[in-house]
């Protein structure tokens, strides 16, 4: 196979997007959410993995967290991987890492990226699906279960456990 043949082969492969985020909590177990200005609703600090530039999901989650909320922290273990299907769009593989528990000083040091975010807040577990409907809300709840019971990484499809 020539280099050109291989390039043509690669160009014809299915496209999959990759996203990565961090799950931060406070001492009371509330989850840190951010409010984007470019779409409705709330999200976790995170975003698209720049895989064309050689970025890994873990690196992407750390970079996005530093950019969005001004916290550059070493992320903990992988809590969940979610295969998310959207009509009319390529599927997304979403990686969710443990950002740890933020103390008062860390919370006070949060600086929002004003180009993308309007605000942030801490949300109790029981209210999460009010802020994060659908697959994202289910993904966060699955990650919190992993943290609570010490289980391995949750494998998800559209936020539902599989396997």
Secondary structure as the mmCIF struct_conf table of DSSP 4:
data_model
#
loop_
_struct_conf.conf_type_id
_struct_conf.id
_struct_conf.beg_label_comp_id
_struct_conf.beg_label_asym_id
_struct_conf.beg_label_seq_id
_struct_conf.end_label_comp_id
_struct_conf.end_label_asym_id
_struct_conf.end_label_seq_id
HELX_RH_AL_P HELX_RH_AL_P1 UNK A 3 UNK A 11
TURN_TY1_P TURN_TY1_P1 UNK A 12 UNK A 12
BEND BEND1 UNK A 13 UNK A 13
HELX_LH_PP_P HELX_LH_PP_P1 UNK A 14 UNK A 15
STRN STRN1 UNK A 16 UNK A 25
TURN_TY1_P TURN_TY1_P2 UNK A 27 UNK A 28
HELX_LH_PP_P HELX_LH_PP_P2 UNK A 30 UNK A 30
STRN STRN2 UNK A 31 UNK A 36
BEND BEND2 UNK A 37 UNK A 41
STRN STRN3 UNK A 43 UNK A 43
BEND BEND3 UNK A 45 UNK A 45
STRN STRN4 UNK A 46 UNK A 48
HELX_RH_3T_P HELX_RH_3T_P1 UNK A 51 UNK A 53
TURN_TY1_P TURN_TY1_P3 UNK A 54 UNK A 54
HELX_RH_AL_P HELX_RH_AL_P2 UNK A 57 UNK A 69
BEND BEND4 UNK A 70 UNK A 70
STRN STRN5 UNK A 78 UNK A 84
TURN_TY1_P TURN_TY1_P4 UNK A 87 UNK A 88
BEND BEND5 UNK A 89 UNK A 89
STRN STRN6 UNK A 91 UNK A 101
HELX_RH_AL_P HELX_RH_AL_P3 UNK A 104 UNK A 108
TURN_TY1_P TURN_TY1_P5 UNK A 109 UNK A 109
TURN_TY1_P TURN_TY1_P6 UNK A 114 UNK A 116
STRN STRN7 UNK A 117 UNK A 123
HELX_RH_3T_P HELX_RH_3T_P2 UNK A 125 UNK A 127
HELX_RH_AL_P HELX_RH_AL_P4 UNK A 128 UNK A 131
BEND BEND6 UNK A 132 UNK A 132
HELX_RH_AL_P HELX_RH_AL_P5 UNK A 134 UNK A 149
TURN_TY1_P TURN_TY1_P7 UNK A 150 UNK A 150
HELX_LH_PP_P HELX_LH_PP_P3 UNK A 153 UNK A 153
STRN STRN8 UNK A 154 UNK A 157
TURN_TY1_P TURN_TY1_P8 UNK A 158 UNK A 159
STRN STRN9 UNK A 160 UNK A 161
#
